[in-house]
Amino acid sequence: MANAHSNPGVHAAIPDVQGASDTRRVAIDKVGVKDVVYPIRLKSRPEAGAAGPAAEQTTVARINMYVSLPHYQKGTHMSRFLEVLNAHDRAFTPDEIPEITRAIRERLHAADAHFEAEFTYFINKKAPVSGQPGLMDYQVRLVCTSGPGGDDFVMSVKAPATSLCPCSKEISKYGAHNQRCLIEARVRFTGMLWIEDLAQILEKAASMEVFAVLKRPDEKLVTEVAYDNPKFVEDIVRDLALALERDPRITWYSINSENFESIHSHNAYAEITRSKGAQHAGPPVT
C-alpha cells in the first residue's frame, strides 16, 4: 500500500496548529521572534566637500520582529518573519525597514507589525589637535511600526561623552571631578538625518566629546575644554533638548543622559520626552 514515505509525490495534509482558533478571547500585543542576527548596510555621511557617492559600511544587527495577534487566533507563524527578512538578499539598508515592516504585516495578516534593529555604528573621528584618526563606536537602534494609520519610524543613537561637575569645580580648591556619560536620543524626523548628525548633536550637549585616539596636546585640550564647560546631568539634557528644538528635521524626541559618577557608588540620570515645540511629555516609544 503506497504512502507518503514510499511516494515522495504524495504528501499527507499537515495541520496548521498556529492558525487554529482560541477560545480564551485574549488578544496579544506583540508576538514574534527576537535576537535575529543579520547583516545591515549603512551609508556614511559624506565629508564636507567630498565628491562621489557616500561611503558604505556593513555591520551586524540584532533584530526583533513582532505582530499583534487577535484574540481568536491560537498562534503566529514564526517562520514567516524570517522568510520576509531573508527576501532582502542577506542584507538590507535602513530605508528598507518600513517596507520590511509592511511586508511582515501583510505576510502574517496582522493588524500591526513591529521591527527593531540594534547595531554598532562606527564613525572615524580625528583628534582635535593632532588630527590622529580613530574609530568611535556608537549604539544605534531603528524601530518601525506599521499599522492601519501608516508607518512610524524612530531612530535612536547613544554617544559617550565627558561631563565635569559644576559643584565640584565651585567648591574644590584643586580641580574638579569628571566622569564618562552616555547620552541617548530617540527621535522622529522628516527628511534626511544622518547617524553622524545626531551623534554630533549629542556630543555637543556634554562638557566635552570623547575620542578613540589622543596625543598629549589633544589630552590637554579636551581636559581644559571640559573644565571650562562644567555640566550637571540636568544641564546636558536641557541643552540637548534646546538643540533638537532648533533642528527643523526633528518632530519628536525622547532623550536621556546617564553619568557614571567617579566619586559616588551610584550614577546620575535625567530624561526629557517632548513633541516638537510642546511643553508636555510626548508619547512613549517601546
C-alpha positions, 0 to 999 in steps of 0.5 A: 500500500503506497504512502507518503514515505514510499511516494515522495509525490504524495504528501499527507495534509499537515495541520496548521496548529498556529492558525487554529482558533482560541477560545480564551478571547485574549488578544496579544500585543506583540508576538514574534521572534527576537535576537535575529542576527543579520547583516545591515548596510549603512551609508556614511555621511559624506565629508564636507566637500567630498565628491562621489557617492557616500561611503558604505559600511556593513555591520551586524544587527540584532533584530526583533520582529513582532505582530499583534495577534487577535484574540481568536487566533491560537498562534503566529507563524514564526517562520514567516518573519524570517522568510520576509527578512531573508527576501532582502538578499542577506542584507538590507539598508535602513530605508528598507525597514518600513517596507520590511515592516509592511511586508511582515504585516501583510505576510502574517495578516496582522493588524500591526507589525513591529521591527527593531534593529540594534547595531554598532555604528562606527564613525572615524573621528580625528583628534582635535589637535593632532588630527590622529584618526580613530574609530568611535563606536556608537549604539544605534537602534531603528524601530518601525511600526506599521499599522492601519494609520501608516508607518512610524519610524524612530531612530535612536543613537547613544554617544559617550561623552565627558561631563565635569561637575559644576559643584565640584569645580565651585567648591574644590580648591584643586580641580574638579571631578569628571566622569564618562556619560552616555547620552541617548536620543530617540527621535522622529524626523522628516527628511534626511538625518544622518547617524553622524548628525545626531551623534554630533548633536549629542556630543555637543550637549556634554562638557566635552566629546570623547575620542578613540585616539589622543596625543598629549596636546589633544589630552590637554585640550579636551581636559581644559575644554571640559573644565571650562564647560562644567555640566550637571546631568540636568544641564546636558539634557536641557541643552540637548533638548534646546538643540533638537528644538532648533533642528527643523528635521526633528518632530519628536524626541525622547532623550536621556543622559546617564553619568557614571559618577567617579566619586559616588557608588551610584550614577546620575540620570535625567530624561526629557520626552517632548513633541516638537515645540510642546511643553508636555511629555510626548508619547512613549516609544517601546 
